[in-house]
Amino acid sequence: MESLVSTFVTAAAFIGEAYIRILPFDFLRYALAAGGVHLIVNIALAGVLAQRKIRAEIATTAQMRREFFASMRTVAIFALSGAVFVAGGMELGLVAIDETTAERGWLYFAFNVAALIILHDAWFYWTHRLIHHPKLFRRLHRLHHKSNNPTPWTAYSFDSGEAVINALYLPVALAIIPSSGLAIFVFLLVMIVKNATGHCGYELFPARRNGRPLLDWLTTVTHHDLHHAQAGWNFGLYFTFWDRIMGTEHPHYHERFSEAVRTPLDGSAVAALRMPRAIG
């Protein structure tokens, strides 16, 4: 019994030590990404991007305050998940993190980052659809959708259950994919920046001359904004293919995107560019 208690105390101390190290990193990752996107896009470039604002309404300060404090709980849950992962998975030898990228080479590093992102997109899509089930939505996902007109601060505005579901992805993925610390860092950076920009309310993605997204296999700001406006569509995070395969992409997505970038889908903008100027 004493041995068991001693083991528990040692494990708790190790988790606590890891938590203290991880918590500031998770907080800074959220604060710098959400705050940076808000400062650059929603404040500094708001005038320049005015024609690309998806909705006319502006989110209230009260909404952004609620999102920030909810996100602090998510940060705490993410940090705890990371601490338990370090204390359990790594110490027990269930998961190994490469000390340097050179151990497997830069080609593997590129594969490593891509695999983490692609698997995360699948995890996000299917868990996202799951928590939209009527029996789960109010308990697990309602808080996020209180931000009907989202802001970059919405990125981590989760109910506790949703935060846990999202936190579980990385430990599961790292048990499958041998990864380096740098690959994990790059993945986490891509994830939070994508999340913050996806909620910013301004269409940042380039468009073709026919009004469609230039890289139509990537989700745009309009793609996710439509999910907040009409919650039964557009569940993907990075890519559009799961929504298209499963028939959950909003049927008017391309029209809404073309409206956000002010380029009509019917080709009139292209035709106007080719019209000869009037003489005299």
C-alpha beads as a LAMMPS data file, in Angstrom:
LAMMPS data file: protein, C-alpha beads

280 atoms
279 bonds

1 atom types
1 bond types

-500.0 500.0 xlo xhi
-500.0 500.0 ylo yhi
-500.0 500.0 zlo zhi

Masses

1 110.0

Atoms # bond

1 1 1 0.000 0.000 0.000
2 1 1 2.785 2.401 0.964
3 1 1 4.556 1.592 -2.305
4 1 1 1.394 2.360 -4.261
5 1 1 0.921 5.679 -2.454
6 1 1 4.578 6.535 -3.039
7 1 1 4.241 5.769 -6.751
8 1 1 1.091 7.897 -6.964
9 1 1 2.756 10.825 -5.198
10 1 1 5.813 10.577 -7.454
11 1 1 3.626 10.458 -10.579
12 1 1 1.532 13.410 -9.377
13 1 1 4.694 15.412 -8.693
14 1 1 6.052 14.589 -12.150
15 1 1 2.766 15.568 -13.810
16 1 1 2.687 18.784 -11.789
17 1 1 6.226 19.653 -12.834
18 1 1 5.422 18.974 -16.488
19 1 1 2.181 20.963 -16.211
20 1 1 4.020 24.035 -14.932
21 1 1 6.364 23.848 -17.951
22 1 1 3.643 23.234 -20.549
23 1 1 0.954 25.666 -19.355
24 1 1 2.825 28.891 -20.290
25 1 1 3.599 27.462 -23.753
26 1 1 -0.053 26.589 -24.427
27 1 1 -1.178 29.980 -23.145
28 1 1 1.324 31.884 -25.293
29 1 1 0.451 29.788 -28.339
30 1 1 -3.209 30.759 -28.028
31 1 1 -2.642 34.366 -26.938
32 1 1 -0.091 35.166 -29.647
33 1 1 -2.054 33.499 -32.454
34 1 1 -5.535 34.758 -31.536
35 1 1 -4.250 38.133 -30.367
36 1 1 -1.933 38.490 -33.352
37 1 1 -4.636 37.663 -35.900
38 1 1 -7.085 39.992 -34.146
39 1 1 -4.545 42.821 -34.029
40 1 1 -3.383 42.417 -37.634
41 1 1 -6.584 41.414 -39.430
42 1 1 -9.435 42.795 -37.340
43 1 1 -7.771 46.070 -36.315
44 1 1 -4.711 47.072 -38.358
45 1 1 -5.979 45.832 -41.746
46 1 1 -9.710 46.233 -41.154
47 1 1 -9.887 49.194 -43.535
48 1 1 -7.838 47.494 -46.239
49 1 1 -9.896 44.302 -45.935
50 1 1 -13.269 46.033 -45.568
51 1 1 -14.464 44.699 -48.927
52 1 1 -13.657 41.156 -47.783
53 1 1 -15.583 41.243 -44.505
54 1 1 -17.950 38.291 -44.561
55 1 1 -20.633 39.821 -42.340
56 1 1 -21.579 43.426 -41.703
57 1 1 -21.971 42.927 -37.930
58 1 1 -19.048 43.435 -35.539
59 1 1 -18.627 41.138 -32.543
60 1 1 -19.110 42.776 -29.152
61 1 1 -16.439 43.215 -26.499
62 1 1 -18.574 41.092 -24.161
63 1 1 -18.469 38.199 -26.648
64 1 1 -14.692 38.409 -27.015
65 1 1 -14.269 38.559 -23.225
66 1 1 -16.399 35.411 -22.856
67 1 1 -14.355 33.676 -25.557
68 1 1 -11.057 34.574 -23.903
69 1 1 -12.021 33.263 -20.470
70 1 1 -13.504 30.071 -21.944
71 1 1 -10.257 29.634 -23.864
72 1 1 -8.254 29.860 -20.633
73 1 1 -10.061 26.732 -19.444
74 1 1 -9.229 25.032 -22.754
75 1 1 -5.571 26.019 -22.378
76 1 1 -5.548 24.506 -18.877
77 1 1 -7.069 21.250 -20.196
78 1 1 -4.626 21.093 -23.122
79 1 1 -1.697 21.631 -20.754
80 1 1 -2.938 18.920 -18.381
81 1 1 -3.296 16.501 -21.298
82 1 1 0.258 17.297 -22.357
83 1 1 1.569 16.817 -18.821
84 1 1 -0.132 13.433 -18.423
85 1 1 1.157 12.444 -21.852
86 1 1 4.737 13.367 -20.893
87 1 1 4.474 11.657 -17.505
88 1 1 2.682 8.577 -18.756
89 1 1 3.306 7.933 -22.412
90 1 1 6.934 9.000 -22.528
91 1 1 8.054 7.801 -19.116
92 1 1 6.420 4.392 -19.614
93 1 1 7.967 4.108 -23.073
94 1 1 4.623 4.040 -24.887
95 1 1 5.625 7.059 -26.961
96 1 1 9.058 8.290 -27.988
97 1 1 9.805 11.804 -29.223
98 1 1 12.871 12.149 -31.444
99 1 1 15.374 14.479 -29.844
100 1 1 16.403 15.953 -33.203
101 1 1 14.928 16.097 -36.684
102 1 1 18.198 14.683 -38.010
103 1 1 17.394 11.285 -36.502
104 1 1 15.058 10.490 -39.421
105 1 1 15.973 13.216 -41.905
106 1 1 14.183 16.213 -43.390
107 1 1 12.135 14.151 -45.842
108 1 1 10.611 12.280 -42.910
109 1 1 10.120 15.601 -41.123
110 1 1 7.969 16.856 -44.035
111 1 1 5.996 13.591 -43.986
112 1 1 5.698 13.841 -40.201
113 1 1 4.149 17.321 -40.254
114 1 1 1.851 16.474 -43.183
115 1 1 0.670 13.263 -41.505
116 1 1 -0.115 15.050 -38.235
117 1 1 -2.168 17.658 -40.112
118 1 1 -4.024 15.176 -42.345
119 1 1 -4.878 12.877 -39.436
120 1 1 -5.928 15.861 -37.346
121 1 1 -8.306 16.936 -40.109
122 1 1 -9.933 13.495 -40.043
123 1 1 -10.079 13.501 -36.209
124 1 1 -11.558 16.992 -36.196
125 1 1 -14.150 16.259 -38.874
126 1 1 -15.535 13.095 -37.278
127 1 1 -15.427 14.258 -33.658
128 1 1 -16.923 17.578 -34.761
129 1 1 -19.830 15.789 -36.438
130 1 1 -20.213 13.596 -33.352
131 1 1 -20.592 16.526 -30.947
132 1 1 -23.184 18.071 -33.261
133 1 1 -25.473 15.143 -32.454
134 1 1 -28.533 16.558 -30.655
135 1 1 -27.827 14.465 -27.553
136 1 1 -24.267 15.821 -27.267
137 1 1 -24.427 19.328 -28.709
138 1 1 -25.764 21.186 -25.656
139 1 1 -23.255 19.549 -23.312
140 1 1 -20.168 19.561 -25.506
141 1 1 -20.387 22.160 -28.251
142 1 1 -23.009 24.780 -27.515
143 1 1 -20.546 27.302 -26.041
144 1 1 -18.483 27.434 -29.232
145 1 1 -21.611 28.162 -31.267
146 1 1 -22.684 30.976 -28.968
147 1 1 -20.180 32.859 -31.123
148 1 1 -22.492 32.986 -34.114
149 1 1 -20.347 35.796 -35.529
150 1 1 -16.884 34.423 -34.604
151 1 1 -13.638 36.246 -33.845
152 1 1 -10.043 34.987 -33.596
153 1 1 -10.638 34.586 -29.837
154 1 1 -13.313 31.965 -30.648
155 1 1 -10.536 29.534 -31.624
156 1 1 -10.370 27.864 -28.185
157 1 1 -13.781 28.856 -26.827
158 1 1 -14.864 25.314 -25.960
159 1 1 -16.957 23.519 -23.401
160 1 1 -14.790 21.304 -21.173
161 1 1 -15.859 18.116 -22.959
162 1 1 -14.972 19.504 -26.364
163 1 1 -11.585 20.653 -25.044
164 1 1 -10.874 17.110 -23.792
165 1 1 -11.814 15.600 -27.176
166 1 1 -9.485 17.993 -28.957
167 1 1 -6.712 17.448 -26.407
168 1 1 -6.786 13.675 -26.938
169 1 1 -5.762 13.906 -30.595
170 1 1 -2.043 14.568 -30.212
171 1 1 -1.274 11.777 -27.696
172 1 1 -3.154 9.314 -29.940
173 1 1 -1.380 10.538 -33.082
174 1 1 2.065 10.431 -31.454
175 1 1 1.464 6.833 -30.370
176 1 1 1.038 6.023 -34.088
177 1 1 3.496 8.360 -35.818
178 1 1 7.106 8.626 -34.596
179 1 1 7.633 12.374 -34.332
180 1 1 10.303 14.938 -33.567
181 1 1 9.862 17.855 -31.211
182 1 1 10.197 20.283 -34.127
183 1 1 7.481 18.505 -36.140
184 1 1 5.128 18.677 -33.150
185 1 1 5.903 22.376 -32.698
186 1 1 5.223 23.141 -36.385
187 1 1 1.965 21.159 -36.284
188 1 1 0.785 23.019 -33.171
189 1 1 1.688 26.344 -34.777
190 1 1 -0.192 25.532 -37.998
191 1 1 -3.181 24.314 -36.004
192 1 1 -3.648 27.417 -33.861
193 1 1 -2.949 29.905 -36.678
194 1 1 -5.417 28.089 -38.944
195 1 1 -7.965 28.053 -36.143
196 1 1 -7.574 31.766 -35.365
197 1 1 -7.655 32.917 -38.986
198 1 1 -10.620 30.647 -39.706
199 1 1 -12.662 32.623 -37.175
200 1 1 -11.469 36.148 -38.088
201 1 1 -14.505 37.145 -40.184
202 1 1 -12.522 38.391 -43.190
203 1 1 -11.934 36.257 -46.281
204 1 1 -8.140 36.058 -46.519
205 1 1 -7.813 33.362 -49.174
206 1 1 -7.051 34.231 -52.803
207 1 1 -9.691 33.696 -55.481
208 1 1 -9.524 32.691 -59.108
209 1 1 -10.852 35.104 -61.689
210 1 1 -14.056 33.056 -61.859
211 1 1 -14.800 33.659 -58.163
212 1 1 -13.798 30.238 -56.802
213 1 1 -11.062 29.698 -54.201
214 1 1 -7.597 29.395 -55.725
215 1 1 -6.850 26.255 -53.701
216 1 1 -10.329 24.782 -53.460
217 1 1 -9.172 21.754 -51.469
218 1 1 -8.344 24.008 -48.505
219 1 1 -11.031 25.386 -46.217
220 1 1 -11.361 29.162 -46.409
221 1 1 -12.541 31.640 -43.778
222 1 1 -15.950 31.685 -45.491
223 1 1 -16.104 27.884 -45.286
224 1 1 -15.912 27.867 -41.486
225 1 1 -17.867 31.095 -41.064
226 1 1 -20.790 29.369 -42.778
227 1 1 -20.556 26.611 -40.162
228 1 1 -21.105 29.193 -37.416
229 1 1 -23.981 30.748 -39.361
230 1 1 -25.660 27.407 -40.204
231 1 1 -24.281 24.707 -37.967
232 1 1 -25.240 21.628 -39.990
233 1 1 -22.608 22.201 -42.678
234 1 1 -18.843 22.500 -43.193
235 1 1 -17.278 20.432 -40.410
236 1 1 -13.720 20.306 -41.784
237 1 1 -10.773 22.225 -40.331
238 1 1 -7.991 22.264 -42.935
239 1 1 -9.393 20.537 -46.014
240 1 1 -12.698 20.362 -47.878
241 1 1 -12.541 16.725 -48.974
242 1 1 -14.302 15.126 -45.976
243 1 1 -17.227 17.530 -46.339
244 1 1 -17.412 16.812 -50.065
245 1 1 -17.113 13.039 -49.705
246 1 1 -19.767 12.958 -46.969
247 1 1 -22.081 15.545 -48.553
248 1 1 -21.819 18.022 -45.664
249 1 1 -20.418 21.019 -47.527
250 1 1 -22.827 23.965 -47.615
251 1 1 -24.574 23.954 -51.012
252 1 1 -24.035 27.713 -51.394
253 1 1 -20.429 27.737 -50.191
254 1 1 -18.884 28.867 -53.483
255 1 1 -21.513 31.580 -53.928
256 1 1 -20.810 32.883 -50.417
257 1 1 -17.067 32.802 -51.060
258 1 1 -17.483 34.720 -54.309
259 1 1 -19.561 37.325 -52.454
260 1 1 -16.830 37.694 -49.822
261 1 1 -14.109 38.262 -52.435
262 1 1 -16.418 40.447 -54.579
263 1 1 -15.920 38.304 -57.696
264 1 1 -19.179 36.930 -59.184
265 1 1 -19.213 33.223 -59.977
266 1 1 -21.048 33.794 -63.268
267 1 1 -17.868 35.145 -64.869
268 1 1 -19.093 38.703 -65.259
269 1 1 -16.003 40.053 -63.519
270 1 1 -13.764 38.270 -66.033
271 1 1 -15.907 39.479 -68.923
272 1 1 -15.707 43.046 -67.633
273 1 1 -11.923 42.873 -67.595
274 1 1 -11.909 41.854 -71.255
275 1 1 -14.428 44.470 -72.449
276 1 1 -12.832 47.122 -74.699
277 1 1 -12.829 50.612 -73.304
278 1 1 -15.304 53.048 -74.746
279 1 1 -13.802 55.428 -77.318
280 1 1 -14.147 59.130 -76.568

Bonds

1 1 1 2
2 1 2 3
3 1 3 4
4 1 4 5
5 1 5 6
6 1 6 7
7 1 7 8
8 1 8 9
9 1 9 10
10 1 10 11
11 1 11 12
12 1 12 13
13 1 13 14
14 1 14 15
15 1 15 16
16 1 16 17
17 1 17 18
18 1 18 19
19 1 19 20
20 1 20 21
21 1 21 22
22 1 22 23
23 1 23 24
24 1 24 25
25 1 25 26
26 1 26 27
27 1 27 28
28 1 28 29
29 1 29 30
30 1 30 31
31 1 31 32
32 1 32 33
33 1 33 34
34 1 34 35
35 1 35 36
36 1 36 37
37 1 37 38
38 1 38 39
39 1 39 40
40 1 40 41
41 1 41 42
42 1 42 43
43 1 43 44
44 1 44 45
45 1 45 46
46 1 46 47
47 1 47 48
48 1 48 49
49 1 49 50
50 1 50 51
51 1 51 52
52 1 52 53
53 1 53 54
54 1 54 55
55 1 55 56
56 1 56 57
57 1 57 58
58 1 58 59
59 1 59 60
60 1 60 61
61 1 61 62
62 1 62 63
63 1 63 64
64 1 64 65
65 1 65 66
66 1 66 67
67 1 67 68
68 1 68 69
69 1 69 70
70 1 70 71
71 1 71 72
72 1 72 73
73 1 73 74
74 1 74 75
75 1 75 76
76 1 76 77
77 1 77 78
78 1 78 79
79 1 79 80
80 1 80 81
81 1 81 82
82 1 82 83
83 1 83 84
84 1 84 85
85 1 85 86
86 1 86 87
87 1 87 88
88 1 88 89
89 1 89 90
90 1 90 91
91 1 91 92
92 1 92 93
93 1 93 94
94 1 94 95
95 1 95 96
96 1 96 97
97 1 97 98
98 1 98 99
99 1 99 100
100 1 100 101
101 1 101 102
102 1 102 103
103 1 103 104
104 1 104 105
105 1 105 106
106 1 106 107
107 1 107 108
108 1 108 109
109 1 109 110
110 1 110 111
111 1 111 112
112 1 112 113
113 1 113 114
114 1 114 115
115 1 115 116
116 1 116 117
117 1 117 118
118 1 118 119
119 1 119 120
120 1 120 121
121 1 121 122
122 1 122 123
123 1 123 124
124 1 124 125
125 1 125 126
126 1 126 127
127 1 127 128
128 1 128 129
129 1 129 130
130 1 130 131
131 1 131 132
132 1 132 133
133 1 133 134
134 1 134 135
135 1 135 136
136 1 136 137
137 1 137 138
138 1 138 139
139 1 139 140
140 1 140 141
141 1 141 142
142 1 142 143
143 1 143 144
144 1 144 145
145 1 145 146
146 1 146 147
147 1 147 148
148 1 148 149
149 1 149 150
150 1 150 151
151 1 151 152
152 1 152 153
153 1 153 154
154 1 154 155
155 1 155 156
156 1 156 157
157 1 157 158
158 1 158 159
159 1 159 160
160 1 160 161
161 1 161 162
162 1 162 163
163 1 163 164
164 1 164 165
165 1 165 166
166 1 166 167
167 1 167 168
168 1 168 169
169 1 169 170
170 1 170 171
171 1 171 172
172 1 172 173
173 1 173 174
174 1 174 175
175 1 175 176
176 1 176 177
177 1 177 178
178 1 178 179
179 1 179 180
180 1 180 181
181 1 181 182
182 1 182 183
183 1 183 184
184 1 184 185
185 1 185 186
186 1 186 187
187 1 187 188
188 1 188 189
189 1 189 190
190 1 190 191
191 1 191 192
192 1 192 193
193 1 193 194
194 1 194 195
195 1 195 196
196 1 196 197
197 1 197 198
198 1 198 199
199 1 199 200
200 1 200 201
201 1 201 202
202 1 202 203
203 1 203 204
204 1 204 205
205 1 205 206
206 1 206 207
207 1 207 208
208 1 208 209
209 1 209 210
210 1 210 211
211 1 211 212
212 1 212 213
213 1 213 214
214 1 214 215
215 1 215 216
216 1 216 217
217 1 217 218
218 1 218 219
219 1 219 220
220 1 220 221
221 1 221 222
222 1 222 223
223 1 223 224
224 1 224 225
225 1 225 226
226 1 226 227
227 1 227 228
228 1 228 229
229 1 229 230
230 1 230 231
231 1 231 232
232 1 232 233
233 1 233 234
234 1 234 235
235 1 235 236
236 1 236 237
237 1 237 238
238 1 238 239
239 1 239 240
240 1 240 241
241 1 241 242
242 1 242 243
243 1 243 244
244 1 244 245
245 1 245 246
246 1 246 247
247 1 247 248
248 1 248 249
249 1 249 250
250 1 250 251
251 1 251 252
252 1 252 253
253 1 253 254
254 1 254 255
255 1 255 256
256 1 256 257
257 1 257 258
258 1 258 259
259 1 259 260
260 1 260 261
261 1 261 262
262 1 262 263
263 1 263 264
264 1 264 265
265 1 265 266
266 1 266 267
267 1 267 268
268 1 268 269
269 1 269 270
270 1 270 271
271 1 271 272
272 1 272 273
273 1 273 274
274 1 274 275
275 1 275 276
276 1 276 277
277 1 277 278
278 1 278 279
279 1 279 280
